[in-house]
């Protein structure tokens, strides 16, 4: 026979009392002990304004074809953290094209120069402040009614009061009409940055001419990865002497890096040996003091310091 008890005037089975007890206990648990609420006002971290105090609306003087118009503007980071962004210059006119202009430059305190129209004489101006011409331009888009020049993504230092830029537009001699010019600062998500590294992922094996070859994975600063072969070769360096090693020895033809090995080894200079590569200690590809590279051949060249390295290696991708 099932036992029953009287609860609030009703007969309830005993096992139900247990359930009631659990229900009463669970109702006593706290989901939140307490809370504090408030509002935060988020202000714009970056600002762009005309340098001479004209704000965002600038009155430009009339010019003649062949002359240049200039907008000088300040970019300010009021935040206490680094902010990333891009500068976008928009030039508008019916039927506009890149053929309306000779030169467009953006200068950061005399050290940032770009030439999206590739009109500067390469022999006349190769670099400004160590930055190659054209390196700071990501794209130039010609829509027929607007010309949009977009800079590469740049970091703006925390708490920097202002950067002064000059955007200069030089028109062709036969340009006529009214051109609207807008310079904008675009927000960009903070990019993920990795530390450059080379990790050996394979077992070393003998290569040509007593070299050692190893499969490696290269991680670049933009976090992209490249599988490559590392070919290392011992060298009998003299102080101030030259040496190199070529990718053709291992079949992977594209040189993507290199270096030296040796305790406390120093170099006067080193770098890629390929078409368009920076000069190594003032010497350009393909003719170096120790070797002349053949057509299509790439590698790594070194001028030794003191103490000298014991080995040289080149990183080669397929």
Secondary structure, 3 states (H helix, E strand, C coil): CCCEEEECCEEEEHHHHHHHHHHHHHCCCCCCCCCCCCCCCCCCCEEEEECCCCECCCCCCCCCCCCEEEEEEEEEECCCCCEEEEEEEEEECCCCCHHHEEEEEEEECCCCCCCCCCCCCCCCCCEECCEECCCCEEEEEECCCEEEEEECCEEECCCCCCEEEEEEEEECCCCCCCCEEEEEEEECCCCCCCCCEEEECCCCEECHHHCEEEEEEEECCCCCEEEEEEEEEECCCCCCCEEEEEHHHCCCCEEEEEEEECCCCCEEEEEEECCCCCCECCECCCECCCCECCCCCCEEEEEECCCCCCEEEEEEEC
